[in-house]
Amino acid sequence: MQPDSEATPWRQIALFLMTLGVLVVTAFLLKPFLVAIVGAIVIAVVTERPYQWLAGKIGRPNLCATVALLLIVISIIVPTFFLAQSVGQQVANVVTALRSETTHQKIADYFSRHPALASRILAISNSIDLPNTTKSVAAFFGAKVAGIIGSSIGAITQIVILLFILFFLYRDRALAGAFARSLLPLDDDEASVLMDRLRGTIYATALGRLAIAAIQGTLGGLAYGVLDVPNAFLWGILTAIMAMVPAFGAFLVWIPIALFLGFSGHWSKAALLAAWGGGVVSTIDNFLYPVMVGPHLRQHTVAVLLSILGGIALFGITGIILGPLAFAAASTLLEIWKTRTAQRDTNKDLDPMASRLR
């Protein structure tokens, strides 16, 4: 029995609202696992070709996905876990060193040799309750460190979920691709263009950004080693991690190290590190990014920067991927609309001509 024609639009509106409501609820349900979901998709896309080679050698989908998962755990998850522990320990050591009596004495000795600077700082500090401020700063950093330690269980949960999703993305990659295409209100050619653009964006953002950040971390680590910075290797790795955020990420590592060198009495080393960091480490990505990443994203450098920073502000760390993906999807869909509009205008122009020929 067919519904009344007048009731059909209302049924369509109700169906649309119900679908929208369920999708919103689903989004909130998946939000706590966004890092795991995005991480699994990125790893699956980036390792697609090696997995296809492995699948050709093994053949059995379940066994192949299990082997691939073990390789991911050994090559990425385990080193990342120990690296995070080492970096966290170094940060805790720096905070402890800054709060030690020896460091306070060095700072006091430095200011005693520079009375003009000491008098200016004293004039500023007279308007500040230094003991309470120091306690507040120490409590702030202590709370942050405690929060990081307390969130370790959440990090382990995210890793487990990531691996769980990644297993099925490996095993059922064809099914996942077909399902994603079925959700798109596009024809086959348009869906292929969009999927290829998104895949290229993930490749460029993940691998290109990682390669550039590794170069920046290497350059920073070399400088730390030459200037006798303690644990230069770990600080170089941390520089690479922070350099994943373009434009100013590396600044967050080498500037504090330069200040540490200066207040330790090595102002010449601090000046050299500032010159190297500002002139090379933090600017080399401006030259490498257009060459290594720009052609794959097919977007202007300004748009890429805004998409990454906006994505981080909206989604957190996953915004490094989701921001450029949103920009790529938007630009691709606009191109599809432009193509459809041009074809429709062409068809309109051809109709009167065809009627005259008849």
Secondary structure, 3 states (H helix, E strand, C coil): CCCCCCHHHHHHHHHHHHHHHHHHHHHHHHHHHHHHHHHHHHHHHHCHHHHHHHHHHHCCHHHHHHHHHHHHHHHHHHHHHHHHHHHHHHHHHHHHHHCCHHHHHHHHHHHHHCHHHHHHHHHHHCCCCHHHHHHHHHHHHHHHHHHHHHCHHHHHHHHHHHHHHHHHHHHCHHHHHHHHHHCCCCCHHHHHHHHHHHHHHHHHHHHHHHHHHHHHHHHHHHHHHHCCCCCHHHHHHHHHHHCCCCCCCCHHHHHHHHHHHHHCCCHHHHHHHHHHHHHHHCCHHHHHHHHHCHHHHCCCHHHHHHHHHHHHHHHHHHHHHHHHHHHHHHHHHHHHHHHHHHHHHHHHHHHHHHHHHC
